[in-house]
Amino acid sequence: MNTKNNIKIPRKRTVDAQKDPLTWEEISTEHIVQDEWIDFRRSAYRFPDGRVFEPFYSYSRRDYVVIVASDTEGNYLCVRQFRQGIRKVTTEFPAGGIERKDGKEYGGSRDTTGEDALAAAKRELSEETGYESDEWKHLLTVPSNATIADNYVHLFAARNCRKVSGQSLDETEFLNVMKLPEQEMERLISAGEFEQAVHIMAWLLSLRV
């Protein structure tokens, strides 16, 4: 790319007939932080009209699962844990990352040799709550945050869960299990006290199946 007085002059583009005309072209990427936990990037993009703009920041993390789990009495299994982003303890559904064969915490769906999403959901439910279920339903798979992240979240419902063991938590996990009736779930969401947006979406989808 030619530059003059720090003004970027875009190169002539070739048209890809199969590409959506609204697609941006990533023309440069700097990996600001790339360790075992995250790949945080700064990129420059060419817009559909040919102009180039930067910076755009994005990051890569593992795909993950969220489980709307209910027990044999119809209570929902939730966990209470600290979330550093908003610096408070939240109430949410069991959730966790899908294990990758390479052991990294980032990479999104590009690792096709890793753990199956349903297997991850069953493992996370067992580890965080000690419950298991024989009745699983895949609700939806969507980008976790399409604006800034490349990973996907797989939403599941698990019915008639039964207690089979104690928790088996990772060294960084400190969480308590709660059993909440449907009315309390609705109250928490309406009051803004159930604060994970993807978890609320999973709840609403679970009511439709």
C-alpha positions in Angstrom: 0.0 0.0 0.0 1.3 3.4 -0.9 1.2 6.2 1.6 1.8 10.0 1.3 1.8 12.3 4.3 0.3 9.4 6.3 -2.8 9.2 4.1 -3.4 5.7 2.9 -4.0 5.3 -0.8 -5.9 2.0 -1.4 -4.7 -0.4 -4.0 -7.0 -1.3 -6.9 -9.3 -4.1 -5.9 -10.3 -7.2 -7.7 -13.9 -8.1 -7.6 -14.9 -11.5 -6.2 -18.2 -12.4 -7.7 -19.0 -14.8 -4.8 -18.4 -12.2 -2.1 -21.1 -10.1 -0.5 -20.5 -6.5 -1.8 -20.8 -5.3 1.8 -17.8 -7.4 2.9 -14.7 -5.5 4.3 -11.3 -6.7 3.3 -8.8 -7.1 6.2 -5.5 -5.8 4.8 -3.2 -5.9 7.9 -3.3 -7.4 11.3 -1.1 -6.8 14.4 -1.3 -9.4 17.2 -1.0 -7.1 20.2 -1.3 -9.9 22.8 -1.1 -13.6 21.7 -0.5 -16.0 24.5 -2.1 -19.2 25.7 -5.3 -17.3 26.8 -6.2 -14.8 24.1 -5.3 -13.5 20.7 -6.0 -9.7 20.8 -5.6 -8.0 17.4 -5.4 -4.6 15.8 -6.5 -4.6 12.1 -6.9 -2.3 9.1 -9.8 -2.8 6.8 -10.7 -1.7 3.3 -14.3 -0.6 3.1 -16.6 -1.5 0.1 -16.0 2.0 -1.3 -12.2 1.5 -1.3 -11.3 3.6 1.6 -9.0 2.1 4.3 -9.6 2.7 8.0 -7.9 1.6 11.2 -7.7 0.6 14.0 -10.4 -2.1 14.5 -9.8 -4.3 17.6 -10.9 -7.8 17.9 -10.0 -10.9 19.8 -10.2 -14.7 19.6 -11.3 -17.0 22.4 -12.6 -20.6 22.6 -16.1 -21.5 21.6 -18.2 -22.1 24.7 -21.5 -23.6 25.9 -24.4 -22.4 28.0 -26.8 -24.9 29.6 -30.4 -24.1 30.7 -30.7 -27.0 33.1 -33.8 -27.9 35.2 -34.1 -30.7 37.8 -36.9 -33.3 38.2 -38.9 -30.8 40.3 -38.8 -28.1 37.6 -36.3 -25.9 39.4 -33.5 -24.3 37.3 -29.8 -24.9 38.1 -27.9 -21.6 38.3 -24.5 -20.6 39.6 -23.3 -17.6 41.4 -19.8 -16.4 40.6 -17.7 -13.2 40.3 -17.4 -11.7 36.8 -14.4 -9.4 36.5 -15.8 -7.5 33.5 -18.5 -5.8 35.6 -16.7 -6.5 38.9 -19.6 -8.1 40.6 -21.0 -11.5 41.5 -23.7 -12.6 39.0 -26.4 -15.3 38.8 -26.2 -17.2 35.6 -26.5 -20.7 34.0 -23.7 -23.3 34.0 -21.4 -22.5 31.1 -17.8 -23.1 30.0 -15.3 -23.3 27.2 -15.1 -26.2 24.7 -11.8 -27.9 25.1 -9.4 -27.7 22.2 -6.9 -30.4 21.2 -4.1 -27.9 21.2 -4.9 -26.8 24.7 -5.2 -23.1 23.8 -7.9 -20.8 25.2 -8.4 -19.1 21.8 -9.1 -20.1 18.3 -12.9 -20.3 18.0 -14.3 -22.8 15.6 -11.1 -23.3 13.6 -10.1 -26.3 15.8 -12.3 -29.1 14.4 -10.5 -31.8 16.3 -11.5 -30.6 19.7 -14.3 -31.5 22.1 -17.8 -31.9 20.7 -20.2 -29.1 21.9 -22.7 -31.5 23.5 -19.9 -33.3 25.2 -18.6 -30.0 26.6 -22.1 -29.1 27.8 -22.5 -32.4 29.7 -19.0 -32.0 31.2 -19.6 -28.4 32.3 -22.9 -29.2 33.9 -21.4 -32.1 35.8 -18.3 -30.1 36.9 -20.1 -27.0 38.0 -23.2 -28.5 39.6 -22.7 -32.3 40.0 -25.9 -32.9 38.0 -26.5 -35.0 34.9 -29.3 -35.3 32.4 -30.5 -37.8 29.8 -32.7 -35.2 28.0 -30.7 -32.7 26.0 -31.8 -30.3 23.4 -29.6 -28.0 21.2 -31.3 -24.6 21.2 -29.0 -22.5 18.9 -25.4 -21.7 18.0 -24.6 -18.0 17.5 -21.5 -15.7 17.5 -20.8 -14.7 21.1 -20.1 -11.1 20.0 -20.0 -10.6 16.3 -18.6 -7.1 16.5 -15.4 -7.9 18.3 -14.9 -11.7 18.8 -14.6 -14.7 16.5 -16.0 -17.4 18.8 -19.4 -19.0 19.0 -21.7 -20.0 21.8 -23.7 -23.2 21.7 -26.9 -23.1 23.8 -28.5 -26.2 25.2 -31.4 -27.2 27.4 -31.1 -30.1 29.8 -34.3 -31.5 31.4 -34.9 -33.7 34.5 -31.3 -33.2 35.8 -30.4 -35.4 38.8 -27.7 -35.0 41.4 -25.0 -37.6 40.9 -21.8 -36.1 42.4 -20.2 -33.1 44.0 -18.6 -30.2 42.0 -15.3 -30.6 40.2 -14.1 -27.0 39.7 -11.1 -25.6 38.0 -8.5 -23.8 40.1 -9.9 -20.4 39.1 -13.5 -21.3 39.7 -15.3 -20.2 42.8 -19.1 -20.7 42.5 -22.1 -21.8 44.4 -25.1 -23.7 42.9 -28.7 -22.3 43.3 -32.0 -23.9 42.4 -34.5 -21.4 41.3 -38.2 -21.8 40.3 -39.4 -20.3 37.0 -41.1 -17.4 38.7 -37.8 -16.4 40.4 -36.0 -16.7 37.1 -38.5 -14.3 35.5 -38.2 -11.9 38.4 -34.4 -11.8 38.3 -34.4 -11.1 34.5 -37.0 -8.4 34.8 -35.1 -6.8 37.7 -31.8 -6.7 35.8 -30.3 -9.2 38.2 -29.6 -12.0 35.7 -27.0 -10.1 33.8 -25.5 -12.3 31.1 -27.2 -11.4 27.8 -26.5 -14.7 26.0 -27.9 -16.6 29.1 -31.1 -14.6 28.9 -31.4 -15.5 25.2 -30.9 -19.1 26.1 -33.6 -18.9 28.7 -36.1 -17.4 26.3 -35.3 -20.0 23.7 -35.7 -22.8 26.2 -39.3 -21.7 26.9 -40.2 -22.4 23.3 -39.2 -26.1 23.3 
